[in-house]
Amino acid sequence: MANFRGNKELELRWQQRIEWIQGQSFTISDSPQEREDRVCRARKDYAFFVKTYFSSLAPKKCGKFQTDAANYLKATGETKALFEWARGHAKSSHLSLMIPLWLKIQQPRQIHVMILVSKSEEMAVRLLSDLQAELQYNQAFIHDFGKQMKSGSWADGEFHTTDGCLFVALGRGQSPRGLKDRGKRPDYIVVDDIDDDELIRNPRRVGEALDWVLTALSGTMEMGRGRFVMVGNRIGKDSVLSRFAQRPGIHHTVVNALDKHGLPSWSENYTPDEIRIMREFVGERRFQKEYMNNPINEGSVFQKKHIHYGPMLDLKHYRTLICYTDPSFKHSATADFKATMLVGKTPDGIFHVLKAYADQISVMAMVSWHYDLMQYVAGKVPVLYYMESNFLQELLLDEFKKAGNISGQHIPIRGDARKKPDKFARVEAMQPIFERGLMVFNEKEKDSPGMIVLEEQLLMFEKGSKSHDDAPDALEGAIWILSQRTRSSNAQYMSGMRENRHF
């Protein structure tokens, strides 16, 4: 069992936690009737319980997904549950701290022996120390529910409370066999963030960790009686969490930073602008992993080392430029990206991406990209403007006409009537072009938003991925048309046929 006495870092953290809790003011009436009414409501209403006793720990209003989790666990005494919540959505605060305490104050009490599990013993002890600090120093909680601490300490990995509860911390892989308290086996086990970046890179270790969870750990319960809870976000395609999610009979909820409508899942805490800024700052691949439970293996098709930036030719040296657009009509933050690529081919068969636009924007803003490109080229070389025919025929042609009538200059856009193969096959077919160094991105545009999105989406591209791929799709359209127009060159592009690497 743990012995963290003398650990200066953890002891300093413990003291700071105590000072923080003691520094919180609370104004609770001493009227016996008001106290009784408050306690009665707190036992029924989880959001009220959190606001009343843990307003400093949870300063923002509970989200529906948090109260739903609490109500489910209160109503379901025997369950195997997985709460797959995005980073920053108070997973540990609720599932490892406040919900167990809410179960503790019920009548009759719904928790007797709780095991806190994390990726390491030290991380588990940190969680346990937070729990003890609230029980020992949260005066609002103590005022209404009485003195809590009896014996033991987080530093030793376990402690008892006055009402007979035992709280224990365990690190991943530690032996929990035989763990019980006065004949009572664990009835609330929470596995909190058991995965880490090192573990998920080793499938054998992932399997061993899952075996430990399903045997040694869950076996401490009385034939599965009680609440067995796993909480975390999906940081890898193959992880303990992802394998646990495949077990039969799991109560499984997924909460991403953005819901299916592209709005914040925890709107009480986060604004759309805050999430947008974070998304831009960390990059799409990291955002998908940490905040959308969608881990992506960077470089599974296109590798970073094959994405080259370099100087472009003087525009007059390109025989033709292709401007290809892949549009989207959805308006939510989860909608596809609109993407426009300006691509040329050098006399020696190298594809040059001169300009890249990719964003979740309006149709009119997308149309404006084409006028920017028209100014950029300034008539120095012919530009052929393309868009997939089925899109052009429906809505976008009208938008281009409107913009042309306003500006006095119409974009001569035409439809790409090609019967396209499967998108994955088409985009994957570009991989040898990158690998052979036949694709160069404009070095002057390296930091432009569109070029950044193009590179990110290429690196995230893989079979079955939920990530956006509109920028690579637009690039593929431009490459295909250029290749058809320059068949006489030594570099021919065969769409959808990766095994044929002749260009």
GIDA-V787358 format. One record per backbone hydrogen bond with DSSP energy under -0.5 kcal/mol. CO is the residue of the C=O (numbers start at 0). NH is the residue of the N-H. E is the energy in kcal/mol with one decimal. If there is no record, write none. Layout:
CO,NH,E ; CO,NH,E
//
This chain:
3,6,-1.8 ; 5,7,-1.1 ; 6,10,-2.7 ; 7,11,-2.3 ; 8,12,-2.1 ; 9,13,-2.4 ; 10,14,-2.4 ; 11,15,-2.4 ; 12,16,-2.1 ; 13,17,-2.3 ; 14,18,-2.5 ; 15,19,-2.1 ; 16,20,-2.5 ; 17,21,-3.0 ; 18,22,-1.4 ; 20,23,-1.5 ; 25,27,-0.5 ; 30,34,-2.8 ; 31,35,-2.4 ; 32,36,-2.6 ; 33,37,-2.6 ; 34,38,-2.7 ; 35,39,-2.4 ; 36,40,-2.4 ; 37,41,-2.7 ; 38,42,-1.9 ; 39,43,-0.8 ; 40,43,-0.8 ; 40,44,-3.1 ; 43,45,-0.7 ; 44,48,-2.3 ; 45,49,-2.6 ; 46,50,-2.3 ; 47,51,-2.7 ; 48,52,-2.2 ; 49,53,-2.3 ; 53,57,-2.9 ; 62,65,-0.8 ; 62,66,-2.0 ; 63,67,-2.8 ; 64,68,-1.6 ; 65,69,-2.0 ; 66,70,-2.7 ; 67,71,-2.3 ; 68,72,-2.3 ; 69,73,-2.1 ; 70,74,-2.2 ; 71,75,-1.5 ; 74,76,-0.7 ; 78,80,-0.5 ; 78,227,-2.8 ; 79,250,-2.7 ; 80,229,-2.7 ; 81,83,-0.7 ; 81,252,-2.3 ; 82,84,-1.2 ; 82,231,-1.7 ; 83,254,-2.7 ; 85,88,-1.2 ; 89,93,-1.7 ; 90,94,-2.6 ; 90,95,-0.5 ; 91,95,-1.7 ; 92,97,-2.8 ; 93,98,-3.0 ; 96,100,-1.7 ; 97,101,-2.0 ; 98,102,-2.3 ; 99,103,-1.7 ; 100,104,-1.2 ; 102,105,-0.9 ; 102,109,-2.2 ; 111,165,-2.5 ; 112,186,-2.3 ; 112,187,-1.5 ; 113,115,-0.5 ; 113,167,-2.5 ; 114,116,-0.6 ; 114,189,-2.4 ; 115,169,-2.9 ; 116,191,-3.2 ; 117,171,-1.4 ; 119,123,-2.1 ; 120,124,-2.5 ; 121,125,-2.0 ; 122,126,-1.7 ; 123,127,-2.3 ; 124,128,-2.7 ; 125,129,-1.8 ; 126,130,-1.8 ; 127,131,-2.5 ; 128,132,-2.5 ; 129,133,-1.7 ; 130,134,-2.0 ; 131,135,-2.6 ; 132,136,-2.3 ; 133,137,-1.8 ; 136,138,-1.3 ; 137,141,-2.5 ; 138,142,-2.6 ; 139,143,-1.3 ; 140,144,-2.3 ; 141,145,-2.2 ; 147,161,-2.9 ; 150,159,-3.0 ; 152,155,-1.5 ; 152,157,-1.6 ; 153,156,-1.7 ; 154,3,-3.6 ; 156,168,-2.5 ; 157,152,-1.8 ; 158,166,-2.5 ; 159,149,-2.2 ; 159,150,-1.2 ; 160,163,-1.9 ; 164,160,-2.0 ; 165,113,-2.9 ; 166,158,-1.8 ; 167,115,-3.5 ; 169,117,-1.5 ; 170,173,-2.2 ; 173,175,-0.5 ; 175,178,-1.8 ; 177,179,-0.6 ; 178,185,-0.6 ; 180,183,-2.0 ; 182,184,-0.5 ; 183,180,-2.8 ; 186,226,-2.8 ; 187,114,-2.1 ; 188,190,-0.5 ; 188,228,-3.6 ; 189,116,-2.7 ; 189,191,-0.8 ; 190,192,-0.6 ; 190,230,-2.8 ; 192,118,-0.8 ; 195,199,-2.0 ; 197,200,-0.9 ; 198,201,-2.2 ; 200,202,-0.5 ; 201,205,-2.1 ; 202,206,-2.3 ; 203,207,-2.2 ; 204,208,-2.5 ; 205,209,-2.3 ; 206,210,-2.4 ; 207,211,-2.0 ; 208,212,-2.1 ; 209,213,-2.7 ; 210,214,-1.6 ; 211,216,-2.7 ; 212,217,-1.8 ; 214,218,-2.1 ; 216,219,-1.8 ; 217,220,-1.5 ; 219,185,-0.5 ; 220,222,-1.6 ; 221,224,-1.7 ; 224,221,-0.5 ; 225,78,-2.1 ; 225,227,-0.6 ; 226,188,-2.8 ; 226,228,-0.7 ; 227,80,-2.8 ; 228,190,-3.3 ; 229,82,-2.8 ; 230,192,-2.8 ; 231,84,-1.1 ; 232,234,-1.2 ; 236,238,-0.6 ; 238,242,-2.2 ; 239,243,-2.5 ; 240,244,-2.1 ; 242,245,-0.9 ; 243,246,-1.7 ; 246,249,-0.9 ; 249,251,-0.8 ; 250,81,-3.4 ; 252,83,-2.8 ; 254,85,-2.0 ; 256,264,-2.1 ; 258,261,-2.2 ; 260,332,-0.5 ; 262,258,-3.3 ; 263,266,-0.6 ; 264,266,-0.6 ; 265,268,-2.0 ; 265,269,-2.6 ; 270,274,-1.9 ; 271,275,-2.5 ; 272,276,-2.7 ; 273,277,-2.2 ; 274,278,-2.7 ; 275,279,-2.4 ; 276,280,-2.2 ; 277,281,-2.7 ; 278,282,-1.6 ; 282,286,-2.3 ; 283,287,-2.7 ; 284,288,-1.7 ; 285,289,-2.8 ; 286,290,-2.4 ; 286,291,-0.8 ; 287,291,-0.8 ; 287,293,-2.9 ; 289,86,-2.5 ; 290,256,-3.4 ; 295,297,-1.1 ; 296,299,-1.4 ; 302,305,-1.7 ; 303,306,-1.6 ; 305,307,-0.8 ; 307,440,-3.0 ; 309,442,-2.4 ; 313,316,-2.7 ; 314,317,-1.8 ; 319,344,-0.7 ; 320,322,-0.5 ; 320,383,-2.7 ; 321,323,-0.6 ; 321,342,-2.7 ; 322,385,-3.3 ; 323,340,-2.6 ; 324,326,-0.6 ; 324,387,-0.8 ; 325,338,-2.3 ; 331,334,-1.6 ; 337,358,-2.2 ; 338,325,-3.1 ; 339,356,-2.7 ; 340,323,-2.4 ; 340,342,-0.6 ; 341,353,-1.8 ; 341,354,-1.3 ; 342,321,-3.0 ; 343,351,-3.3 ; 344,318,-0.7 ; 345,348,-2.2 ; 349,345,-2.8 ; 350,352,-0.5 ; 350,439,-2.6 ; 351,343,-2.5 ; 351,353,-0.9 ; 352,441,-2.1 ; 354,341,-2.5 ; 356,339,-2.5 ; 358,337,-2.9 ; 358,360,-1.1 ; 361,365,-1.8 ; 362,366,-2.4 ; 363,367,-1.9 ; 364,368,-0.9 ; 365,368,-0.7 ; 365,369,-0.7 ; 366,369,-1.0 ; 366,370,-0.8 ; 367,371,-1.9 ; 368,372,-2.3 ; 369,373,-2.0 ; 370,374,-1.9 ; 371,375,-2.1 ; 372,376,-2.6 ; 373,377,-2.1 ; 376,379,-2.0 ; 381,320,-2.0 ; 382,384,-0.6 ; 383,322,-2.9 ; 383,385,-0.5 ; 384,413,-2.2 ; 385,324,-1.9 ; 386,415,-2.9 ; 387,390,-0.9 ; 387,391,-1.9 ; 388,392,-2.4 ; 389,393,-0.6 ; 390,393,-0.8 ; 390,394,-1.4 ; 390,395,-1.0 ; 391,396,-1.1 ; 394,397,-0.8 ; 394,398,-1.1 ; 395,399,-2.4 ; 396,400,-2.2 ; 397,401,-2.5 ; 398,402,-2.3 ; 399,403,-2.3 ; 400,404,-2.6 ; 401,405,-1.9 ; 402,406,-2.6 ; 403,407,-2.3 ; 403,408,-0.5 ; 409,411,-0.6 ; 410,412,-2.5 ; 411,384,-0.6 ; 413,386,-1.5 ; 414,416,-0.9 ; 415,388,-1.7 ; 417,419,-1.2 ; 421,425,-2.4 ; 422,426,-2.8 ; 423,427,-2.8 ; 424,428,-1.4 ; 426,429,-1.7 ; 427,430,-2.0 ; 429,432,-1.1 ; 429,433,-1.5 ; 430,434,-2.7 ; 431,435,-2.2 ; 432,437,-2.6 ; 433,436,-1.6 ; 437,350,-2.9 ; 438,307,-0.6 ; 439,352,-2.6 ; 440,309,-2.5 ; 441,444,-1.6 ; 442,445,-0.9 ; 444,447,-1.9 ; 447,451,-2.2 ; 448,452,-2.2 ; 449,453,-2.4 ; 450,454,-2.4 ; 451,455,-2.4 ; 452,456,-2.9 ; 453,457,-2.0 ; 454,458,-2.3 ; 455,459,-1.8 ; 456,460,-0.7 ; 457,301,-0.7 ; 457,460,-0.7 ; 458,298,-2.8 ; 458,299,-0.6 ; 460,300,-0.5 ; 461,464,-1.8 ; 468,472,-1.8 ; 469,473,-2.3 ; 470,474,-2.3 ; 471,475,-2.5 ; 472,476,-1.9 ; 473,477,-1.9 ; 474,478,-2.5 ; 475,479,-2.6 ; 476,480,-1.9 ; 477,481,-2.4 ; 478,482,-2.4 ; 479,483,-2.1 ; 480,484,-1.6 ; 481,485,-0.9 ; 483,486,-0.7 ; 485,488,-2.1 ; 489,491,-0.7 ; 491,493,-0.5 ; 492,494,-0.7 ; 493,496,-1.4 ; 496,499,-1.3 ; 498,500,-0.9
//
